[in-house]
């Protein structure tokens, strides 16, 4: 079926967010949710078609299309003498599928864009969508926002409470506020906050810890779900403005250092800054797809994070090894204290290099690598270890076909391919591939 054959006017939708277009966070709000799923599936199939791999029928897992995110990170800036929260403006001005390679968004083909009737907003439409303070200066990179429909409601409610307190009176140390990150439990019963300050170490006030604690107590009176908060100190000046390249230093903290996050009757301790999957609605389904009905003597969980998959696998495997290098996830994983779960603090590559010469072999390997994918050497070592089943969780449809091609060349067969829509309204694609031999 071509991308054009099923096009209907019903594919179009009115974006519910007034910031759609200038905000680069969502790219697909102008489509109905079924059309979004179709678009992503078509893109994934097209990428696999270029590899020549034989793949099974793609299974789709839909999500509630809004209010799904359990974590957001907002930029902060002074606008008209008030602290505002927002995002960095889409450099292309209007909505588009490409989004920018530097953001890691999948690059969708022109035929797919034409299939759904994509067009770039006109200059007049772009200005109409901007808030007044930005319309006067269309080159401004900061986009103040008044809502974020893909975020769990408590995240924006907490943002509004934070801004109200910050703007009630002069709070000197908040003049260095640069970013605000909020993370909630799936049921919105607990909330964590990280405030990023961009300041010269010599300019940090001596009473910052006490002032921050007092601020958090005030905030908790408005948001009782707030259980912990911390300040992270950024360099005073930077041309990067990227969480991937800017190292932070720890500042004062208040309350708990993380929160308990329940998924399918398992309680996970997630430190404030540790990675955790963001779709609070699809987490149980993702966990089931990866771990359900898998049993055996020995399993590995690579790129394990805080143990989302390894904790579940420990219920049905005699022994599970979970490998993670990044802090604070590695420490949280090590503190799990399950008798049949062994946490290893190492990179996946270093772990596999050592494990390849050992006698013990797992019957199951689960891996959930970063956007760069597992890579040729990791895949070659996986092929050498030759577990009966490999479950590959991927957030990058560009790197997944490359890695699967390496594994299938060594004797594996892709027996399942699933698209779990963890990021509705965006072009991000999460895929789970099951390989057997």
Secondary structure, 3 states (H helix, E strand, C coil): CCCCCCCCHHHECCCCCCCECCECCCCCCCECHHHHHHHHHHHHHHHHHCCCCCCCCEEEECCCCCCCECEEEEEEEEECCEEEEEEEECCCCCCCCCCCHHHCCCCCCHHHHHHCCCCCCCHHHHHHHCCHHHHCCCCCCEEECCCCCCECHHHHHHHHHHHHHHHHCCCHHHHHEEEEEEEECCCCCCEEEEEEEECCHHHCCCCHHHHHHHHHHHHHHHCCCEEEEEEEEECCCCCCCCCCCCCCEEEEEEECCEEEEEECCEEEEEECCCCCCCECCCHHHHHHHHHCCCCEEEEEEECCCCCHHHHHHCCCEEEEEEEECCCCHHHHHHCCCCCCEEEEECCHHHHHHHHCCCCCCCCEEEECCCCCCCCHHHHHHHHHHCCCEEEEEECCHHHHHHHHHHHHHCCCEEEEEEEECCCCCCCCCEEEEEEEC
